[in-house]
Amino acid sequence: MLEKLLESYKPLIAIPVIITLLSVIFLASNGLNEGIDLKGGSLAVLNLEQPISQSDLELLIQNGLNVSEVSVLSVVNNKATVQIDSDADVVKLEEIIGETATISSYTSVGPVLSKESLNQVYWAIGFAFLFMAITVFIIFRDFVPSVAIILAALADILIALGGMSLFGIPLSLASVGGILMLIGFSVDTDILLTTRLLKRKEGSITERAIEAMKTGLTMSTTAIAAMAALYLVTILFIPQAVVLSNIAAVLIIGLLADIIATWLMNLGILRWYLEARK
């Protein structure tokens, strides 16, 4: 079954291409929410003294501060995480919530620091892609396989960003760390595939592809399971650990994207290239 599917590989290349294009369109139209570390603002973790819904708590704080830029990110196990885009006074926030909740922790980021952080994000992602491309070209010294790896990594990141926009995962220093890890993981699986197909000579192209796929999918599913466990633990038991849940969510989306980008697009391009070279 798998061998027959791999033999008709050319139509499969269109699947990740279409998903990537849809992600770019959605990203361009909907944009990305920025975390407070990139756009400035305040983040407070509240201990709820009385039961209150997420929407009611958000409305209470908005009316009390007389601002609309308030988001209650989560309400789990008597813990609430509140993001305020404006730099509101912590004393005033404590007066507003009154007997409903108490402030457990509070952080505030100014506009100067947030702008500097955003510039560092752009440089980090740009340099990561640059050095990744240089490394790939040095290893293979072959234009088509090298470009296929870069395209697969790019598709992986674009789909991950589209997923962040779709599910409302904010772009923050934490999620950027997840994106940088995705670049490394994507290149790892793509190099595994390219090495098996180009460097090894035993067996047919399909047999070598299946062997690489078994190894690569085992790596991916193990990583997805680990990140899913981390996400569930942080959401259910440690809701204040927003950094960990954001990293886990970004990695889950990116790892799923890596499966289709590597084993449909990159594998299809490599097979097409090898058959044409023969």
C-alpha positions in Angstrom: 0.0 0.0 0.0 2.7 2.5 1.0 4.9 1.5 -2.0 2.0 2.1 -4.4 1.4 5.5 -2.7 5.0 6.5 -3.1 5.1 5.4 -6.7 2.4 8.0 -7.5 4.2 10.8 -5.7 3.8 13.8 -8.0 0.2 14.6 -7.0 1.2 14.4 -3.3 3.6 17.4 -3.7 0.6 19.6 -4.2 -0.8 18.9 -0.7 1.9 20.7 1.4 2.1 23.4 -1.3 -1.6 24.1 -1.0 -1.6 24.0 2.9 1.4 26.4 2.9 -0.3 28.9 0.5 -3.5 28.7 2.7 -1.4 29.4 5.8 0.2 32.4 4.1 -3.2 33.8 3.0 -4.7 33.3 6.5 -1.6 34.8 8.1 -1.7 37.9 5.8 -5.4 38.5 6.4 -5.6 37.7 10.1 -2.1 38.5 11.3 -0.4 37.4 14.5 -1.1 38.3 18.1 2.0 39.6 19.7 2.8 38.8 23.3 3.5 41.5 25.8 7.3 40.9 25.6 7.1 42.0 21.9 4.5 44.7 22.0 4.6 45.9 25.7 2.0 45.7 28.4 1.3 43.8 31.6 0.6 40.2 32.5 -0.9 39.2 35.8 -1.6 35.8 37.4 -4.6 35.8 39.7 -5.7 33.5 42.5 -9.5 33.3 42.2 -11.2 33.5 45.6 -14.7 33.0 44.1 -15.9 31.1 41.0 -16.1 33.3 37.9 -16.2 32.6 34.2 -13.5 33.7 31.9 -15.8 36.2 30.1 -17.2 37.7 33.3 -13.7 38.2 34.7 -12.6 39.9 31.4 -15.6 42.2 31.5 -15.1 43.1 35.1 -11.4 44.2 34.5 -12.3 46.0 31.3 -15.0 48.0 33.0 -12.9 48.7 36.0 -9.9 49.9 34.1 -12.0 51.6 31.4 -10.0 49.9 28.6 -10.8 47.3 26.0 -7.2 45.9 25.6 -7.7 43.2 28.3 -7.6 39.5 27.6 -8.1 36.7 30.1 -5.9 34.0 28.6 -7.0 31.2 30.8 -9.0 30.3 33.9 -8.0 26.9 35.2 -8.0 25.4 38.7 -8.7 28.7 40.5 -5.9 30.4 38.5 -6.4 33.1 35.9 -3.9 34.7 33.6 -4.7 38.2 32.4 -3.0 40.2 29.7 -3.4 44.0 29.6 -2.0 45.8 26.6 -1.9 49.2 28.3 0.4 49.6 31.3 -2.2 49.6 34.0 -1.5 50.3 37.6 -1.3 47.0 39.6 -2.8 48.7 42.6 -5.9 49.7 40.6 -6.2 46.2 39.2 -6.1 44.8 42.7 -8.9 47.2 43.8 -11.0 46.2 40.8 -10.9 42.5 41.4 -11.7 43.1 45.1 -12.8 39.9 46.8 -13.0 38.0 43.6 -9.3 37.3 43.3 -5.8 38.2 44.5 -2.7 38.9 42.4 -0.2 36.1 42.5 2.4 37.5 40.2 2.7 40.6 37.9 5.0 41.6 35.1 5.2 44.7 32.9 7.2 45.3 29.7 7.7 48.9 28.4 7.6 49.8 24.6 11.3 50.4 24.3 12.2 46.9 25.6 9.4 45.3 23.5 10.6 47.0 20.3 14.2 45.8 20.9 12.9 42.3 21.5 11.0 42.3 18.2 14.1 43.4 16.3 16.1 40.5 17.9 13.4 38.1 16.9 13.7 39.1 13.2 17.5 38.8 13.4 17.4 35.4 15.1 15.0 33.9 12.5 16.9 35.4 9.6 20.3 34.2 10.8 18.9 30.7 11.6 17.7 30.4 8.0 20.9 31.8 6.5 23.2 29.4 8.4 20.8 26.5 7.8 21.0 27.2 4.0 24.8 27.5 4.0 25.2 24.2 6.0 22.9 22.3 3.7 24.7 23.5 0.6 28.1 22.6 2.1 26.9 19.1 3.0 25.3 18.1 -0.3 26.8 20.5 -2.9 23.9 19.8 -5.1 21.4 22.5 -6.0 18.1 20.6 -6.2 18.3 18.5 -3.0 19.6 21.6 -1.1 16.7 23.8 -2.3 14.2 21.0 -1.5 15.4 21.0 2.1 15.2 24.7 2.4 11.7 24.8 0.9 10.5 22.1 3.3 11.9 24.0 6.3 10.2 27.2 5.0 6.9 25.4 4.5 7.2 24.0 8.0 7.7 27.5 9.5 4.9 29.2 7.4 2.4 26.5 8.4 3.4 26.8 12.0 2.8 30.6 11.8 -0.5 30.1 10.1 -1.5 27.7 12.9 -0.5 30.3 15.5 -2.7 32.8 13.8 -5.6 30.4 13.5 -5.5 29.2 17.2 -4.6 32.6 18.6 -1.1 31.6 19.9 0.8 34.8 20.5 4.1 35.6 18.9 6.5 35.9 21.9 10.0 35.2 22.8 8.9 31.8 23.9 7.1 30.9 20.7 10.0 32.2 18.7 12.2 29.7 20.6 9.8 27.0 19.4 10.1 28.2 15.8 13.9 28.1 16.0 13.7 24.6 17.3 11.4 23.7 14.4 14.0 24.9 11.9 16.5 22.5 13.5 14.1 19.6 13.6 12.9 20.1 10.1 16.4 20.2 8.7 17.2 17.1 10.7 14.4 15.0 9.1 15.1 16.4 5.7 18.8 15.6 5.8 17.9 12.1 7.0 15.7 11.6 4.0 18.2 13.2 1.5 21.1 11.2 2.8 19.2 7.9 2.6 18.1 8.6 -1.0 21.3 10.2 -2.4 24.2 8.6 -0.5 23.0 5.0 -0.2 22.9 2.8 -3.2 21.4 -0.5 -2.0 17.8 -1.2 -2.8 15.4 0.8 -5.0 14.5 4.5 -4.4 11.1 3.4 -3.0 12.7 1.0 -0.5 15.2 3.6 0.7 12.4 6.1 1.0 10.3 3.7 3.1 13.3 3.0 5.4 13.9 6.7 5.9 10.2 7.3 6.5 10.0 4.7 9.3 12.9 6.3 11.1 11.7 9.9 10.5 8.0 9.2 11.5 9.2 7.5 14.7 11.2 10.6 15.6 8.3 12.9 14.8 5.5 11.0 16.6 7.7 10.6 19.7 8.3 14.4 19.7 4.6 15.2 19.1 3.6 12.9 22.0 6.1 14.5 24.3 4.9 18.0 23.4 1.3 17.0 23.7 1.9 15.7 27.2 3.7 18.9 28.1 0.9 21.0 26.8 -1.8 19.1 28.7 0.2 19.2 31.9 0.8 23.0 31.7 -2.8 23.8 30.7 -4.5 21.5 33.4 -2.1 21.8 36.3 0.3 24.7 35.8 -1.8 27.4 33.9 0.6 30.1 34.9 3.3 28.4 32.9 2.2 30.2 29.7 5.8 30.0 28.3 5.8 26.2 28.3 2.3 25.9 26.9 3.1 28.3 24.0 6.3 26.5 23.1 4.5 23.1 23.2 1.6 24.3 21.0 4.0 25.8 18.4 6.0 22.6 18.3 3.0 20.4 17.9 1.7 22.4 14.9 5.2 22.6 13.4 6.0 18.9 13.9 2.7 18.0 12.2 3.6 20.4 9.3 7.1 18.8 9.1 5.5 15.4 8.4 3.7 16.6 5.3 6.5 19.0 4.2 9.2 16.3 4.5 7.4 13.1 3.4 5.2 14.6 0.7 7.0 17.6 -0.7 10.7 17.0 -0.1 10.4 13.3 -0.9 8.5 14.0 -4.1 11.0 16.6 -5.3 13.9 14.2 -4.6 12.3 11.3 -6.4 11.5 13.5 -9.3 15.1 14.7 -9.4 16.6 11.2 -9.1 14.4 9.8 -11.9 15.3 12.8 -14.1 19.0 12.4 -13.5 18.9 8.8 -14.5 
